[in-house]
């Protein structure tokens, strides 16, 4: 089992090189125990994260945005660690899919950082993902430095994300050429950094320390003492949002074998008991590098237990009722008050939904919150813009709360989280607010709802007469017979339309779509009712085949261009985030509808930066997007060509040297899908 420690602590001389068998430390005065068994009705479930694990070592997960960062030695080629014969480890990022599983691992590099060719990671991030702390070999500008004994220690470096990129890493002041500091973990409020070190004065091997940040910088390291540290190895500390400290040790009296994962509550406030997580998490192999989400119900850890995908794998755990004994997250009480904006009167039975927004603006975790649409691009007759639109308030799932007779509702918000609060009530326009919980104070949120305009619903579909093919972007114009009021809507990519008509009574609806005969129908609308009509349009070409009719109906034909311009990459990166994946999943739906469709996937950048680097960046982005579609099941044989065009084809006036806003430049950072072949069209 000592092989594991050598892998995780490269280039270090360890004090205990003979065995990792569990022995009681004479210097540990802690009262240890195993975590009690779970209720059999709610067992802890362990799942191998096999979508990201590969043959080498995958370990040390860390939360980052809507996914995890982890360390891997999966590369087949490149320099190798002579102790393990594996390539030196690098950082990878995997976003969470709709089931919460990490998916589609991609190599991640901090820009402006000259890393060495040795090990990279582990890493941790601040809550806002703007500050990172990385374990790396002692180096200067990518060149590894050795101490007087000829050894290279591990150090912790800090880098910050700003405009436009991550800063050059800064070595933390408590590092040394003579001992190692590694495995950083930042407290939820960002004031304390926990880490492992073999600095002099410890209890033996690696101990866990913390430093506190003040206005003048990081303070001196403080050893967590003999209750937590032993004369062997304590590594991989993780401080949860609730303040529980998880760590890995091979020096405690209660063990299942090898390295085990333990936790202690209140680690800085006279801790009395260290708890082994027990056989729900630990095994007789090496188990380490544990992290847990803020709710205390899901998380990840590393193990080299049997039947894994590689030498070391990342595992996911689910604990529906949480892990007993662990500190609960800090929460702030909140009161939500809903009133009538016109009268100030309280509104009862208002539906309150509390959602988790992601950093890119999406409501995370549920793709059904969004509809896919293809909008025509102005002045470009053969171009469509693919867009995702969030559904209305009533389609965002069941309400979490309802306001009482006083218009009030009470809840709690977990500290250091962002929330999107959406309030709706029949007869009123919904309101929403983004909330950041970053203090210890309670919150009072006031929502004054305005009466909604009269809305009489009239919907339906538009399809072809001959084949029943849905017609996209047809115009449906409603004209009120008495007042002459006009409301115009269009059909979405499923051929559906939904109109909100302000007056009751009879309307004439005129339906138009290029390539089809115009039609109209009468509709009577009444308050509280929703009409539904199915309209059939006849092709202007009599006897046209379905192959000829389909491109007219859906606007997709050979040469059509679909623009994905709402994908936001990090500066100078090709890494796909959850936002990009949502749009690629929409494209995937189109490719499934047309099983023989062939496309060119083309990436573009704005005109800022070096021309050659922009070309290389778009090549990488296009390739990564194709790789994802293939990963999701699209055949790699001929269906997708992927390449970049750099900054050569800006969509707007922002050519080289022209001063533009960030928003204008962003319009040129896009993926375009050019339809090379439609192929066989499946019957509706």
QUIWO-V887404 format. One record per backbone hydrogen bond with DSSP energy under -0.5 kcal/mol. CO is the residue of the C=O (numbers start at 1). NH is the residue of the N-H. Records with the same first field share a line. If there is no record, write none. Layout:
CO->NH + NH
This chain:
1->4 + 5
2->6
3->7
4->8
5->9
9->12
12->14
15->17
25->28
27->29
30->32
31->274
33->276
39->42
40->43
45->318
47->316
48->50
49->52 + 53
55->311
56->311 + 312
57->73
59->71
62->69
64->67
65->67
66->96
67->64
68->94
69->62
70->92
71->59
72->90
73->87
79->88
80->82
81->84 + 85
86->81
89->120
90->72
91->108
92->70
93->106
94->68
95->103
97->100
101->97
103->95
106->93
109->111
110->113
112->114
113->115
119->137
122->135
124->133
126->129
130->161
131->126
132->159
133->124
134->136 + 157
135->121
136->155
138->145
140->143
142->144
143->140
147->150
151->147 + 153
153->138
154->181
155->136
156->172
157->134
158->170
159->132
160->162 + 167
162->164
165->162
170->158
172->175
179->176
180->198
182->196
185->194
187->190
191->213
192->187
193->211
194->185
195->209
196->182
197->207
199->202
206->234
207->197
208->224
209->195
210->222
211->193
212->219
214->217
217->214
222->210
225->228 + 229
226->30
232->234
233->250
235->248
238->240 + 246
240->243
243->267
244->240 + 246
245->264
246->238
247->262
248->235
249->260
250->23
251->25
253->255
259->287
260->249
261->277
262->247
263->275
264->245
266->269
272->31
274->33
275->263
276->35
278->281 + 282
285->287
286->304
288->302
291->300
293->296
296->323
297->319
298->293
299->317
300->291
301->315
302->288
303->313
305->308
312->58
313->303
314->49
315->301
316->47
317->299
318->45
319->322
322->324
323->326
330->415
332->413
333->443
334->411
335->337 + 445
336->409
337->447
338->347
339->341 + 449
340->344
345->340
346->348
347->350
350->403
351->353 + 424
352->400 + 401
353->355 + 422
355->357 + 420
356->364
358->361
362->358 + 364
363->366
366->369
367->370
369->391
371->389
373->375 + 387
375->385
376->378
377->380
380->377 + 383
382->561
383->377
384->386 + 563
385->375 + 387
387->373
389->371
392->395
393->396
401->352
403->349
404->407
407->338
408->404
409->336
411->334
413->332
414->417
417->437
419->421 + 435
420->355 + 422
421->433
422->353
423->431
424->351
425->428
427->452
431->423
433->421 + 435
435->419 + 437
436->438
437->416
443->335
444->446
445->337
446->448
447->339 + 449
449->341
450->429
455->457
456->501
457->531
458->499
459->533
460->497
461->535
462->471
463->537
464->468
469->464
470->472
471->474
474->491
475->477 + 512
476->478 + 489
477->510
478->487
479->508
480->484
485->480
487->478
489->476
491->473
492->495
495->462
496->492
497->460
499->458 + 501
501->456
505->525
506->481
507->509 + 523
508->479 + 510
509->511 + 521
510->477
511->519
512->475
513->516
515->540
519->511
521->509
523->507 + 525
525->505
526->529
529->457
531->459
533->461 + 535
535->463
537->465
538->517
540->542
541->544
545->549
546->550
547->551
548->552
549->553
550->554
551->555
553->472
555->557
557->560
560->675
561->384 + 563
562->673
563->386 + 565
564->671
566->568
567->569
570->573
577->581
578->582
579->583
580->584
581->585
582->586
583->587
584->588
585->589
586->590
587->591
588->592
589->593
590->594
593->595
594->597
598->676 + 677
599->601 + 641
600->602 + 674
601->643
602->672
603->645
604->670
610->614
611->615
612->616
613->617
614->618
615->619
616->620
617->621
618->622
619->623
620->624
621->625
622->626
623->627
624->628
625->629
626->630
627->631
628->632
629->634
630->633
636->638
639->599
641->601
643->603
645->648
646->605
653->655
655->658
661->665
662->666
663->667
665->668
666->669
668->670
670->604
671->564
672->602 + 674
673->562 + 675
674->600 + 676
675->559
677->598
680->596 + 682
